[in-house]
């Protein structure tokens, strides 16, 4: 649950909410409800933006597309009120993803461009990664490979690198570059295991089976799917692994 930080002000720790929202959305939504519950408590616009963005990511993880888009728009508005351009960039990045997954491609690309104009530091890599995902889903696989390669050339954040490797692998696979795809996936799994990212390792492991299936290697694909299903059944990450298809690792 939410805990005070070590600062003198005793502020609640909001910084981890967005990252945790993707992994444990139900828990994060409960924490947000708890955060807003005390009578008279009002968050600053800056803090409210962080909470609303985490709420959007949690709702998206639960496939609540409308609620996710609403929360993301509120996060953008709060960040603008606080005059925090980097936080607005992050909120617009999340809104872009929600819009794209709702089928509003033009609006999603417009928000992505607005996010890029405001982004600094690691958020720039996340913008590039998200553009790569959009290109992949639009069938522009070679352009997607290039976008994810650019992320890998620039990103130092381990989570961004895991996501870029996974997503580049998917684009490679659709281009028929199966050896390159498997190499990226194995590198992503190794990095996930090194950093304790259990959920990501499980999802990327599923994609190993997906690439085998695309390559026509059905026995290997079935063995991989069954192995990941057994691993998922033994952990709380079971619902993270799709029964069919592949998983694209979205931005934060």
Helices and strands as residue ranges (DSSP letters): H 17-23, H 25-37, H 45-61, H 65-81, H 85-101, H 105-118, H 122-137, H 141-154, H 158-174, H 178-195, H 198-214, H 218-233, G 238-240
